Amino acid sequence: MSSTETQLESRRTGAWASNLLWAIGRFLLIGAITFLGLLAVTFFIGRVIPIDPALAIVGDRAPAHVVERVREEYGLNLPIYQQFVIYIKDALQGNFGNSVLTTNPVMTDIRRVFPATMELATFGTLIGALFGVPLGVLAAVKRGSIIDQIVRIIGLIGYSVPIFWLGLLALLVFYAKLGWTSGPGRIDVVYEYTFTPITGFYLLDAILQRNWDAFWNIFSFIILPASLLGYFSLAYISRMTRSFMLNELEQEYIVAARAKGLSETRIIWGHALRNAAVPLVTVIALSYAGLLEGSVLTETVFSWPGLGMYITNSLQNADMNAVLGGTIIIGTVFVAINLLSDVLYRALDPRTRAR
């Protein structure tokens, strides 16, 4: 390579790196603005709903002077804008107050329950991606055939059927009737004294401890709700994969590859899918974020002790600190994954390097 070519390549790489850094900075700014908006929405929802935070703490039978003292202690007697400033400062420090239901700091409770939600969503996303991508590719290759119609119907059902109804049906069939899986919960009580959570991800913890009996017991609990979430993830991923593959299969390089005599397997899996994989990263990331925030009903149906179940129980007991804290965490994770997927898209897409 000549010195001129080396200089051009160096300039091109530098320009791409500069554009990527600028994009990251812009995404961080957008993320910060979105986070402030999320804080504003949750704060005003907490103040608008007909639940007095002070009464939720001390109970509706507490004397008036006790309620007033709690208002002063938590700054509830201050003007609304001052309360909002205090709320932002506390949220940035991870302080969402104490849970009325558990009496623990909300952030302590979230650190305890959130790994269960992440484990369930991760397992569900893996199932959705492992089955959704091949089905989407198959539907695109067999466009207009009966296979394509079946894949599209599977996706349509995944979008249309209420998840709580499908969860109850799955429990009835696979747990109550067939006995193939365990029922609601996360682990049998008999393993409470032989299994010690380390990371909060029970499957990983069981592997680290080489406790294979506990591993298979945990697997028997997670497989049904994870498969349910995976099915809804599959519906989205397969649909988007089909769309991306149809676009790639119409490109000129596919015609050129066929003219060169390359096999259809190599063209589809080695070229078309490879180019479609870049936007698929964003799709899978958004699907994962969607499962993290949308697992409330699934966790409720399967009594899965995750963040969704925690928020549901807190809402039923008017524990607004826990509800708003959990909502902020879910919203923050969703925004972070969304921004990260955009950054990965720019980093992986070669076309952005020329800009």
C-alpha positions as CSV (number, residue, x, y, z in Angstrom):
1,M,0.0,0.0,0.0
2,S,1.4,3.4,-1.0
3,S,1.8,6.3,1.4
4,T,-1.1,8.2,-0.3
5,E,-3.4,5.2,0.2
6,T,-2.2,4.9,3.8
7,Q,-3.0,8.6,4.4
8,L,-6.4,8.2,2.8
9,E,-7.2,5.2,4.9
10,S,-6.0,6.9,8.0
11,R,-8.2,10.0,7.3
12,R,-11.2,7.7,6.6
13,T,-10.7,5.8,9.8
14,G,-10.3,9.1,11.8
15,A,-13.4,10.6,10.2
16,W,-15.4,7.4,11.1
17,A,-14.1,7.4,14.7
18,S,-15.0,11.1,15.0
19,N,-18.5,10.5,13.6
20,L,-18.9,7.6,16.0
21,L,-17.8,9.7,19.0
22,W,-20.2,12.5,17.9
23,A,-23.0,10.0,17.6
24,I,-22.3,8.6,21.1
25,G,-22.3,12.2,22.5
26,R,-25.6,13.0,20.8
27,F,-27.1,9.7,22.0
28,L,-26.0,10.5,25.6
29,L,-27.5,13.9,25.4
30,I,-30.8,12.4,24.1
31,G,-30.6,9.8,26.8
32,A,-30.2,12.5,29.5
33,I,-33.1,14.5,28.2
34,T,-35.3,11.4,28.0
35,F,-34.3,10.4,31.5
36,L,-35.3,13.9,32.8
37,G,-38.6,13.6,31.0
38,L,-39.2,10.1,32.5
39,L,-38.5,11.6,36.0
40,A,-40.9,14.4,35.3
41,V,-43.7,12.1,34.2
42,T,-43.3,9.7,37.1
43,F,-43.0,12.6,39.6
44,F,-46.2,14.2,38.5
45,I,-48.1,10.9,38.2
46,G,-47.1,10.3,41.8
47,R,-48.5,13.7,42.8
48,V,-51.7,13.6,40.7
49,I,-53.0,10.2,41.8
50,P,-55.4,10.3,44.7
51,I,-53.0,8.6,47.2
52,D,-51.4,10.8,49.8
53,P,-47.7,9.8,50.2
54,A,-47.7,10.7,53.8
55,L,-50.8,8.6,54.6
56,A,-49.3,5.7,52.6
57,I,-46.3,5.8,55.0
58,V,-48.0,6.2,58.4
59,G,-51.5,4.8,57.5
60,D,-54.8,6.6,57.3
61,R,-55.5,6.1,61.1
62,A,-52.4,8.1,62.2
63,P,-52.9,11.3,64.2
64,A,-52.8,14.5,62.2
65,H,-49.6,15.7,63.9
66,V,-47.8,12.5,62.9
67,V,-48.9,13.0,59.3
68,E,-47.8,16.6,59.3
69,R,-44.4,15.6,60.7
70,V,-43.9,13.0,57.9
71,R,-44.8,15.7,55.4
72,E,-42.1,17.9,56.7
73,E,-39.6,15.1,57.0
74,Y,-40.0,14.1,53.3
75,G,-40.5,17.7,52.0
76,L,-44.1,17.1,51.0
77,N,-45.1,20.4,52.4
78,L,-42.8,22.3,50.0
79,P,-43.9,23.9,46.8
80,I,-44.2,21.5,43.9
81,Y,-41.1,22.7,42.0
82,Q,-38.9,22.3,45.1
83,Q,-40.2,18.8,45.5
84,F,-39.4,18.1,41.9
85,V,-35.8,19.3,42.3
86,I,-35.4,17.1,45.4
87,Y,-36.9,14.2,43.6
88,I,-34.3,14.6,40.7
89,K,-31.4,14.8,43.2
90,D,-32.5,11.7,45.0
91,A,-33.2,9.8,41.8
92,L,-29.7,10.6,40.4
93,Q,-28.3,9.1,43.7
94,G,-30.5,6.0,43.4
95,N,-32.6,7.1,46.3
96,F,-36.3,6.4,45.7
97,G,-37.3,6.3,49.3
98,N,-38.4,3.3,51.4
99,S,-40.9,0.8,50.4
100,V,-44.0,0.9,52.5
101,L,-44.6,-2.8,51.9
102,T,-41.1,-4.2,52.8
103,T,-39.8,-1.2,54.8
104,N,-36.5,-1.6,52.8
105,P,-35.0,1.1,50.6
106,V,-36.6,0.7,47.2
107,M,-33.3,0.4,45.4
108,T,-32.4,-2.5,47.7
109,D,-35.6,-4.3,46.7
110,I,-34.9,-3.6,43.0
111,R,-31.4,-5.0,43.2
112,R,-32.9,-8.1,44.8
113,V,-35.7,-8.7,42.2
114,F,-34.3,-7.3,39.0
115,P,-31.9,-10.2,38.2
116,A,-35.0,-12.5,38.1
117,T,-36.6,-10.3,35.4
118,M,-33.3,-10.0,33.5
119,E,-32.8,-13.8,33.6
120,L,-36.4,-14.4,32.3
121,A,-36.1,-11.7,29.6
122,T,-32.6,-13.0,28.5
123,F,-33.9,-16.6,28.2
124,G,-36.9,-15.4,26.3
125,T,-34.9,-13.3,23.9
126,L,-32.5,-16.2,23.2
127,I,-35.5,-18.4,22.4
128,G,-37.0,-15.7,20.2
129,A,-33.8,-15.0,18.3
130,L,-32.8,-18.7,17.8
131,F,-36.1,-19.6,16.3
132,G,-37.3,-16.2,14.9
133,V,-34.3,-15.5,12.7
134,P,-34.3,-18.9,10.8
135,L,-38.1,-18.7,10.5
136,G,-37.8,-15.1,9.0
137,V,-35.2,-16.2,6.6
138,L,-37.2,-19.3,5.5
139,A,-40.3,-17.1,5.0
140,A,-38.4,-14.6,2.9
141,V,-36.8,-17.4,0.7
142,K,-40.2,-19.1,0.3
143,R,-42.1,-15.9,-0.2
144,G,-45.7,-16.4,-1.1
145,S,-45.6,-20.1,-0.3
146,I,-47.5,-22.0,2.3
147,I,-44.4,-21.9,4.6
148,D,-44.4,-18.1,4.3
149,Q,-48.1,-18.0,5.2
150,I,-47.6,-20.2,8.2
151,V,-44.7,-18.1,9.5
152,R,-46.8,-15.0,9.1
153,I,-49.7,-16.5,10.9
154,I,-47.5,-17.6,13.8
155,G,-46.3,-14.0,14.0
156,L,-49.8,-12.6,13.8
157,I,-51.0,-14.8,16.7
158,G,-48.0,-13.7,18.7
159,Y,-49.0,-10.1,18.2
160,S,-52.8,-10.7,18.8
161,V,-53.2,-13.1,21.7
162,P,-53.2,-11.6,25.2
163,I,-50.1,-12.8,27.0
164,F,-51.9,-13.4,30.3
165,W,-54.5,-15.7,28.5
166,L,-51.7,-17.6,26.8
167,G,-49.8,-17.9,30.1
168,L,-52.9,-19.4,31.9
169,L,-53.5,-21.8,29.0
170,A,-49.8,-22.9,29.0
171,L,-50.0,-23.6,32.8
172,L,-53.2,-25.6,32.3
173,V,-51.8,-27.7,29.5
174,F,-48.1,-28.2,30.3
175,Y,-48.2,-28.0,34.1
176,A,-51.6,-29.1,35.3
177,K,-52.5,-31.7,32.5
178,L,-49.2,-33.0,31.1
179,G,-46.9,-32.3,34.1
180,W,-44.0,-31.5,31.8
181,T,-43.0,-28.4,33.6
182,S,-43.1,-26.9,37.1
183,G,-45.8,-24.5,38.0
184,P,-45.7,-20.9,39.3
185,G,-42.6,-19.8,41.2
186,R,-38.8,-19.9,40.5
187,I,-37.4,-22.8,42.5
188,D,-38.8,-25.6,44.8
189,V,-38.7,-24.9,48.5
190,V,-36.6,-28.1,49.0
191,Y,-33.6,-26.4,47.4
192,E,-33.7,-23.3,49.7
193,Y,-31.2,-24.9,52.0
194,T,-28.9,-26.4,49.3
195,F,-28.8,-23.5,46.8
196,T,-27.2,-20.2,47.6
197,P,-27.9,-17.3,45.1
198,I,-24.7,-15.5,44.1
199,T,-25.4,-13.3,41.1
200,G,-29.2,-13.4,41.3
201,F,-29.3,-15.4,38.0
202,Y,-30.3,-18.7,39.4
203,L,-29.3,-20.8,36.4
204,L,-25.9,-19.3,36.3
205,D,-25.6,-19.6,40.1
206,A,-26.5,-23.3,40.0
207,I,-23.8,-23.9,37.3
208,L,-21.2,-22.0,39.3
209,Q,-22.0,-24.2,42.4
210,R,-22.2,-27.4,40.2
211,N,-25.6,-28.0,41.8
212,W,-27.1,-29.8,38.8
213,D,-30.3,-31.0,40.7
214,A,-31.1,-27.3,41.5
215,F,-30.2,-26.3,37.9
216,W,-32.7,-28.7,36.4
217,N,-35.3,-27.7,39.0
218,I,-34.8,-24.0,38.2
219,F,-34.9,-24.8,34.4
220,S,-38.3,-26.6,34.9
221,F,-39.7,-23.4,36.3
222,I,-38.2,-20.9,33.9
223,I,-38.8,-22.8,30.6
224,L,-42.5,-22.2,30.4
225,P,-42.6,-18.4,31.1
226,A,-39.4,-17.9,29.1
227,S,-40.9,-19.8,26.1
228,L,-44.0,-17.7,26.3
229,L,-41.9,-14.5,26.2
230,G,-39.8,-16.1,23.5
231,Y,-42.8,-16.7,21.4
232,F,-43.8,-13.0,21.5
233,S,-40.2,-12.1,20.8
234,L,-40.1,-14.6,17.9
235,A,-43.2,-13.0,16.4
236,Y,-41.4,-9.6,16.2
237,I,-38.0,-10.9,15.2
238,S,-39.2,-13.3,12.5
239,R,-41.3,-10.5,10.9
240,M,-38.4,-8.1,10.8
241,T,-36.0,-10.7,9.6
242,R,-38.4,-11.5,6.8
243,S,-38.6,-7.9,5.8
244,F,-34.8,-7.4,5.9
245,M,-34.1,-10.5,3.9
246,L,-36.7,-9.6,1.2
247,N,-34.9,-6.3,0.8
248,E,-31.4,-8.0,0.6
249,L,-32.5,-10.7,-1.8
250,E,-33.6,-8.0,-4.3
251,Q,-30.1,-6.4,-4.3
252,E,-27.8,-6.5,-7.3
253,Y,-25.0,-8.3,-5.4
254,I,-27.4,-11.3,-5.0
255,V,-28.0,-11.4,-8.8
256,A,-24.2,-11.2,-9.3
257,A,-23.6,-14.0,-6.8
258,R,-26.1,-16.3,-8.5
259,A,-24.5,-15.5,-11.9
260,K,-21.1,-16.6,-10.5
261,G,-22.7,-20.0,-9.7
262,L,-22.6,-19.7,-5.9
263,S,-25.0,-22.1,-4.1
264,E,-28.3,-20.8,-2.7
265,T,-27.2,-21.8,0.8
266,R,-24.1,-19.7,0.6
267,I,-26.0,-16.7,-1.0
268,I,-28.7,-16.7,1.6
269,W,-26.8,-17.5,4.8
270,G,-23.4,-16.2,3.9
271,H,-24.2,-13.0,2.0
272,A,-27.9,-11.9,2.4
273,L,-28.2,-12.7,6.1
274,R,-24.8,-11.3,6.9
275,N,-25.9,-7.9,5.5
276,A,-29.3,-8.1,7.2
277,A,-27.6,-9.0,10.5
278,V,-26.6,-5.3,11.2
279,P,-30.2,-4.0,11.5
280,L,-31.2,-7.3,13.2
281,V,-28.9,-6.4,16.1
282,T,-31.1,-3.4,16.7
283,V,-34.3,-5.4,16.4
284,I,-33.1,-8.1,18.9
285,A,-31.9,-5.4,21.3
286,L,-35.3,-3.6,21.2
287,S,-37.0,-7.0,21.6
288,Y,-34.9,-7.6,24.7
289,A,-35.8,-4.2,26.1
290,G,-39.4,-4.8,25.4
291,L,-39.4,-8.1,27.3
292,L,-37.7,-6.4,30.3
293,E,-40.5,-3.8,30.5
294,G,-43.3,-5.9,29.3
295,S,-42.9,-9.0,31.6
296,V,-45.3,-7.7,34.3
297,L,-48.3,-9.8,33.2
298,T,-46.1,-12.9,32.6
299,E,-44.5,-12.5,36.1
300,T,-47.9,-12.1,37.7
301,V,-49.4,-15.2,36.0
302,F,-46.4,-17.4,36.8
303,S,-45.7,-15.8,40.3
304,W,-42.2,-15.0,39.1
305,P,-40.4,-13.0,41.8
306,G,-39.1,-10.3,39.4
307,L,-39.5,-6.5,39.1
308,G,-42.8,-6.8,37.4
309,M,-44.3,-8.8,40.2
310,Y,-42.7,-6.4,42.7
311,I,-44.4,-3.4,41.0
312,T,-47.7,-5.2,40.8
313,N,-47.7,-6.0,44.5
314,S,-46.6,-2.5,45.4
315,L,-49.4,-1.0,43.3
316,Q,-52.0,-3.2,45.0
317,N,-50.7,-1.9,48.3
318,A,-50.5,1.8,47.3
319,D,-46.7,1.6,47.7
320,M,-46.0,4.5,45.3
321,N,-42.3,4.8,46.1
322,A,-41.7,1.3,44.9
323,V,-44.0,1.7,41.9
324,L,-42.3,4.9,40.7
325,G,-38.9,3.6,41.5
326,G,-39.4,0.4,39.5
327,T,-41.0,2.4,36.6
328,I,-37.9,4.7,36.5
329,I,-35.5,1.7,36.4
330,I,-37.4,0.0,33.6
331,G,-37.6,3.2,31.6
332,T,-33.9,3.9,32.1
333,V,-33.0,0.4,31.0
334,F,-35.2,0.6,27.9
335,V,-33.7,4.0,26.9
336,A,-30.1,2.7,27.6
337,I,-30.6,-0.4,25.4
338,N,-32.2,1.7,22.7
339,L,-29.3,4.1,22.6
340,L,-26.8,1.3,22.8
341,S,-28.4,-0.5,19.8
342,D,-28.1,2.8,17.8
343,V,-24.4,3.0,18.7
344,L,-23.9,-0.6,17.7
345,Y,-25.7,-0.1,14.5
346,R,-23.3,2.8,13.6
347,A,-20.3,0.8,14.7
348,L,-21.2,-2.4,12.7
349,D,-22.7,-0.8,9.6
350,P,-19.8,-0.2,7.1
351,R,-21.8,2.4,5.3
352,T,-21.6,4.7,8.3
353,R,-17.8,4.7,8.0
354,A,-17.9,6.6,4.8
355,R,-20.0,9.5,6.2
